[in-house]
Amino acid sequence: MVERYKISEEEAEKIIKNKENQRACVAQKIFGVEIDNPALYHIALNTSRVPFEWAFESVAGLFSRFLERI
């Protein structure tokens, strides 16, 4: 965000925290869940550390295998 939008790190952090809070509120209001609860997730990939293509292929493969079992 700092590079893309030419803003300070502090401003980028503020925006990110605000968006995270908004998402958490929406999830709580609509689904009644806390999004930080790891029991809600089957897999989590940090796409800032893993190339998007690799993450996509991995998840698509897992989903495909899941569909074969049902």
Buried (B, 14 or more C-beta within 10 A) or exposed (E): EEEEEEBEEEEBEEEEEEEEEEEBEEBEEEEEEEBEEEEEEEEEEEEEEEEEEEBEEEEEEEEEEEEEEE
